[in-house]
Amino acid sequence: MIFRKRHSKKLLSIGMSLMLLVLTACGGGSGSPSAGADTQNPVSETEAEGAGAKAEGSLDTAESAEVTEIAAAAESETEGSSEPVGGQDAAAVSTGSPAEIAAAAASTGSPAEVAAEADIYEKYRPAADLARGAMEQLFSDESHYVYVYKDFGDTENHFTQKAKMFGRDDFLVKDMNENWTDNPWRGSSCIRCEQTTLPGDWGGWLFLNGFLPEGSSEPQLNDGSAEGQGLDLSSATELRFYARGEEGGEEVEFFTCGFGYKSETGERTVSYPDSSQKLSLGTIELTTDWQEYRLDLTAGYNLSYIVCGFGYVLSGGEAGEKENVFYLDDIAFAGDFESGGHYMLRSYDTDNIYIKNAAFSYDNALAAMAFISDGEPEKAQKLLDSFVYAVENDRYLPGRVRNAYASGDITAFPGWNDAARLPGWYDNKTGEWYEDRYQTGSNVGNTSYVALALLQYDALYGNEKYVETAKALMDWVIENCSDSGYGFTGGYDGWPEGGNETTYPFTYKSIEHNIDAYAAFRRLNIKTGDERYKEAAASAFALIASMYDEEKGLFYTGTQDDGVTPSKDNTVLDAQVWAWLALQDRFEPYMDALKIVDKMETKEGGYPFCAANVNGGWWAEGTAYTALMYRLLGDEQKADSALEALEKIQLESGLFPAATVDNLSTGFGLFDGSPWEYSTAPHLAPTAWFVMAVNGFNPYTFDQ
């Protein structure tokens, strides 16, 4: 048997120059384009705000003195906190579900008033249950299938290296087109297979795991000489796939396993073969309609080490002389793979190739906290365990969290490397796999949100491993995002790994980043008693305070690249709302900022990203966290109006669209001068925020 590698596929390219792109389906802090002029990639909302337009001037001496006083007050307030150093007693705070705990903590009125408040929000319980169910379905989709092929360039695809098999004439076996977009079974693409059969000859393709040699960016085909290159599919109960013929009557044998054995005799031919010989459906005659085929795997087969996930062969002895064209789609092993993997939820249901594979860290941290708020700690733990794995198994150095990971199981393919898998997209024209410099980077906001999720779980249920991981993440912020002033810079995009460092450090300071960091640092100080975290919280607080314009009654989005001068041209929702959610009673001097929020409400009851909102429509994510703020403020009318608006746009799946229009303005621009806008793509972030809003759960505080 002769094998030949398909040379057109390059699965990993690190540090390359990325193509210019414009995103219209981004969201939240999880993958939105930057307002900076020097980037060629989608970046987060927080970076866009921090790198905004030029300001009119920096702080004067009096303002600087005021900020110094505020910072000192921030330091003293951590000492006077009612939460004991060393953390809350998990047993004492976890009586009842977190949603019940949150409701009890927020309720200070008479029993009748408490009941009335509960009734107001309980009417949204069905919608919240549907939203939670959508997140659970995303997790189920990720953890109950190991895909060989889901869609072209999908990061959930396994066995991505293709080896040609042939008898006498290799030219009879044509290259597959894995991005055939005409009439797929599901999704946007399927595989087109073409082969000429002649009497006495045969051929086909194997779908192999491959391996990545140390220091290489070019994966290789397995030859069976080295161990550790097979997947453990012991949990698989069946192999499922769809197939159809171009004309009908095409005769094809489909199979799994069998790598390293002679098919005729079963003789072992390599040192490390599959743990099972070939398992076949036999020869099937295809029809012109899509048909599902299933290969049962429950008969005690040893599937603990599989290099060949799928394969097909056509024989001239069966078909005679014939031109054969057929199509494959949705090739997957079904089973419960949950216990063996580390799963992240896909952020967007979109065909946008630049973000369709991404599980943004911010979105997944929100999902974990939404599960916590709804009394589902086991589901939250699965996501948080994945973050722990990612932090400990970073492709560069442990101790950081990336802005995004590959959706699905982020566990490294056997034989590739030991690093958590990152997202990207496959360019069919160049034959290369591209990564996005923002998605592979790390910023303060996303890092802090993951830390907050880990600490929220610990506060309610106790988990020292999560605390240690949160400490590692916020230590990364201190070590990598500090300068000579107060507050923390944005982090960096790019690739410090791969022997060819290509990074893009940011010197601006985002208020949203620092709001997130303030809450995480404050909790770590209370939990551990470590003075470094108290000082870091005070520094972040000082930056937040410096961004408040008392005359205009609003918070600016952050600084320019000098780390001091405020960006004043855009007024955005989260700078006002998240400041209240994080600061709580320390927000008193800034209450006028909430008047800005009031003015931003649309006639439908939703809230846009920015006050200008030049294209109309509103933003689901921002509306959900604004509803939470008003609920916690006791403004039932405004909270109810926002939740009602959200309920009306909830999709049948339970997810929420990122925005109500396809071009929702953020007030920021992309590097090429085009506007950064949100689309109507279904998005994980507003779905999670809605659940937390209905449950009255504040991700920034720990007294719930």
NUSE-144253 format. One record per residue (C-alpha): x, y, z; residue in one letter. Coordinates in steps of 0.05 Angstrom, whole numbers, plus 5000, padded with zeros to 4 digits. Layout:
XYZA/...
! end
This chain:
500050005000M/502650694983I/501151315023F/502052024999R/501152645040K/496553195017R/501253785013H/496254345009S/494854375083K/498954765133K/495554725200L/499655185243L/502955835226S/505556245285I/507356975281G/505357085209M/502757745182S/495257715183L/490757905126M/486758545132L/479758415156L/473458765179V/468958445231L/461558565237T/459758005285A/463758155348C/461358255418G/462558475488G/469458415517G/470457795475S/473057945407G/471258635383S/475459075338P/480059605367S/479560345359A/487160375352G/490060525284A/495760025286D/492159365289T/490058875235Q/485758425277N/479258385316P/480558585388V/476358685450S/471459205469E/476059405525T/481859535479E/477459945432A/475360385490E/482360465517G/485460655450A/480061155431G/480561835398A/485162385422K/483062755485A/482963495499E/487963485556G/490863105615S/489463155689L/491463805722D/495063845790T/488663905830A/485563305796E/491962895808S/491763065881A/484462845885E/486262185852V/491762085903T/486762185959E/481961695926I/487361175920A/488961245993A/481661166010A/481360545967A/487160246007E/483860386073S/477060116052E/479959426040T/482359416111E/475459576137G/471759056095S/466658616130S/469458016092E/474757656134P/481757586109V/482556866086G/475856856052G/468756676069Q/466856006099D/464255646037A/459455236078A/456555856110A/455056196045V/452655626002S/445955466035T/440955435978G/442555585906S/446656205889P/440456515857A/436856435924E/442856705961I/443157295915A/435757435923A/436357405999A/442457856000A/438958375956A/432458375995S/432158876052T/424759036054G/418758726088S/416658016070P/411158306026A/416058755990E/420858185981V/415357755951A/413158315905A/420258405880E/420957655868A/414457655828D/417058205782I/423057805760Y/420157115766E/416157235702K/422757215665Y/424556535694R/422256155632P/426556595588A/432456515635A/431455755636D/431355755560L/437856165560A/441255695609R/438755115567G/442055425506A/448655455542M/447854735566E/446354535494Q/452754875471L/456554475522F/453053825503S/454553945430D/461854045446E/462653455494S/458452905463H/461752885394Y/468852815369V/468353095299Y/472552845242V/469153365198Y/464053875221K/465254445173D/471054695132F/476654975177G/472754835241D/477154765302T/472754195326E/475253765268N/479953195288H/484052735243F/485753325199T/491753025162Q/489852655099K/493752075068A/492251824998K/491851064987M/492450754918F/494150114883G/497650234816R/495650934793D/495351494844D/492451994793F/485951614795L/484851854866V/483452604862K/484653104918D/478553214961M/475253904963N/473754005037E/470454675025N/464954474977W/459254954990T/453954694942D/448454314979N/451954105043P/448153685093W/449054195147R/453054825159G/456555185102S/460754635071S/461853895058C/467253465027I/467153314953R/470652654935C/472552444864E/475751804840Q/476351404776T/475750654785T/478750144737L/478449384740P/483949114783G/485749784816D/483350144879W/484550764921G/481851234974G/483751695031W/485451615105L/483752155156F/489652135205L/491252505269N/498252685246G/503552975292F/507453625300L/514953535307P/518453935361E/519954645337G/516054555272S/509854905246S/508554385193E/504753765216P/506853085189Q/503352435173L/503751875222N/508351305204D/507250885267G/514450945291S/513051375352A/508051285409E/503251805436G/499951995370Q/493151655376G/486651915405L/483051555461D/475951445435L/474050925487S/467651315503S/465251275431A/458850875419T/458350975344E/461251325283L/456151745246R/456652095180F/452552335120Y/453852165048A/450652244979R/452652074908G/453052554850E/449152074805E/447351514852G/450050814850G/457050994873E/459950404912E/464350604970V/467150255032E/467350695094F/471250505156F/474850725219T/481250465252C/486049975220G/492250415216F/498549985219G/495349325195Y/494848975129K/487548985111S/487748305078E/491147915133T/490848355195G/498348315201E/501348885243R/506149315201T/508349875249V/510749935320S/504950365343Y/498650175305P/491350325322D/488849935382S/483549625336S/483949335266Q/479349625212K/472049695230L/467949755166S/460849865143L/462549455082G/461249715012T/455250185008I/451550394946E/450051144951L/443851514930T/443252234906T/439952434972D/443752545036W/443351915079Q/445951815149E/450351215162Y/452250935230R/457650445250L/456250135318D/462250135365L/459349805427T/461649095414A/467649145460G/472549435410Y/479049735438N/478750465417L/483950715466S/489150905413Y/486551125345I/490751455292V/485951345234C/479251645251G/475851545184F/477251295114G/474151075049Y/476250634991V/473450494922L/475249884882S/474949744808G/473249034825G/466749284855E/465049884811A/468649714746G/470950284702E/467250904726K/467951634745E/465651694817N/463752344853V/460552344922F/459952794983Y/461152715058L/458953145116D/458253145192D/463052575206I/463352465281A/464251965337F/458451995386A/459151855460G/460152185527D/467052495522F/465953005577E/470452695629S/476452645583G/476653355554G/477054085571H/471454455536Y/470155175518M/463655435489L/463355745419R/461956485426S/458156625362Y/453656235316D/456356545253T/459456405186D/464656945197N/470956535189I/475157005233Y/471056875296I/466856245282K/471955795315N/473156245376A/471156115447A/472656795477F/475156765549S/470557335571Y/464456985544D/466256325577N/467656655643A/460756975639L/457656295623A/461055995684A/458356545729M/451356475698A/451455735716F/453755925787I/448156425793S/443055895773D/445355375823G/449154945772E/456254905801P/457954265765E/457054595697K/460955205720A/466554755745Q/467354425677K/468655105644L/473155335701L/477154695700D/478354835626S/481155515644F/485755195695V/488154715642Y/489255285593A/493155705643V/497555115662E/498554885590N/499855525552D/503555475486R/508655985511Y/509055995586L/504055795641P/500756335682G/496856725630R/490056665598V/489156785523R/483657235498N/480556645463A/481255895454Y/478855405402A/471555235413S/470354525436G/475654105469D/481954525478I/486153925498T/492153865453A/491853325399F/496252735418P/503052815387G/502153545370W/504353895434N/502053975506D/498854655496A/491554875500A/488854945430R/487755645401L/482755885349P/484156085277G/481655985207W/483855605145Y/485156005082D/483455565022N/487256004973K/493855995009T/493055305039G/494955565108E/491955605177W/491956305205Y/491456555277E/488957235298D/493757655339R/488357905386Y/485457215400Q/492356935416T/494057535459G/492357695531S/489158325559N/487458565629V/479858555621G/479257845597N/484457605647T/480757935704S/474057655683Y/476856945685V/479757095754A/472957355777L/469456725754A/474456285791L/473756705854L/466156715850Q/466155955850Y/470955935909D/466756435948A/460555995944L/463355295942Y/470755325960G/476355135912N/483555305929E/486055095861K/481655635831Y/484356145879V/491555955861E/489856025787T/486556705799A/492756925836K/497156705778A/492857095729L/492757745768M/500157675783D/500957665707W/497258325704V/501758635757I/508058385724E/506358535652N/501459125653C/504359605704S/507960255689D/510260845730S/503261115739G/496860855769Y/492360345735G/494259795687F/495759805613T/492059395562G/496458775555G/498958545488Y/496958195424D/500957705384G/505757125393W/511657145442P/512556395426E/515256025366G/522356295366G/520156905325N/516957375375E/511657815344T/507958205398T/504058855400Y/504259135471P/499059655490F/500660265532T/493660555537Y/489360415599K/482160215592S/477260395647I/473559745635E/479959335643H/481459705708N/474359615734I/475058865723D/481958855754A/479759265814Y/474358755832A/479058165824A/484858485862F/480258705919R/477458005927R/484457695926L/486658175980N/480757996023I/481757256009K/489257216019T/491257836059G/496757976009D/498558716010E/500558695936R/493258595917Y/490959165961K/495959625928E/493859375859A/486459485875A/488060195897A/491960325834S/486260075790A/481260485830F/485461115820A/485361015745L/477760925747I/476961565787A/481561955740S/476961785682M/470962135714Y/469162825688D/465263165744E/462863735700E/459963265647K/457862735697G/460862135660L/466661645657F/471261655597Y/473161015563T/480461035583G/486961375565T/490861485502Q/497461135490D/500961575542D/496961225597G/494561885626V/490762315576T/483362125574P/479961945509S/473862395507K/470562325439D/466161725454N/461361595512T/460060855523V/455260465565L/459659975602D/464360515630A/458360775670Q/454660135687V/460659685704W/463560235747A/457160205789W/456959445791L/464159415816A/464460025862L/457559975894Q/457260455954D/463960755933R/460360985870F/456761545908E/461162115881P/459661895810Y/452061815811M/451262315755D/454161795708A/447661415714L/443961995683K/447961855620I/445461135623V/438261375630D/439061815568K/441761225527M/435360815535E/431960695468T/424460705458K/424459945458E/427559925527G/434459705504G/441160055509Y/446260175454P/453860105459F/455060845455C/451161485466A/451761715393A/448661065366N/448761325295V/445760705263N/440160585312G/438359925345G/440959685412W/445959215444W/443458585479A/449558475523E/449559195549G/442059185559T/442558555602A/447858825649Y/444259495653T/437959105674A/442158785728L/444659455752M/437659755756Y/435159135792R/440559195845L/439259935851L/431959775865G/429360125802D/424359575783E/421159965727Q/427660055688K/430059355702A/423359065680D/423359485617S/430359245597A/428858515612L/422258555573E/425958835513A/430958265516L/425557735523E/422357985459K/428757875418I/430757205449Q/431856695395L/428356015391E/434955695411S/435056095476G/441056515455L/440657265443F/443157645383P/449158095395A/445058685370A/438258845340T/441159115276V/446858865232D/450859505238N/450259725310L/455360285320S/460460285375T/463060975359G/469960685345F/473460545280G/477659975253L/484860045231F/482760155158D/477960715175G/471660305170S/466860305230P/466959765283W/459859495287E/455958935319Y/451558445280S/445458035296T/449457385304A/447256965363P/452157095420H/453956755485L/455457385526A/448457705527P/445557015541T/449756935604A/448557655626W/441057555619F/441256945666V/445157345717M/440457935712A/434357505724V/437957185784N/440357855811G/447557605810F/453058135807N/459557835780P/463658395811Y/461658295884T/462257725933F/456857845985D/451657435948Q/
! end
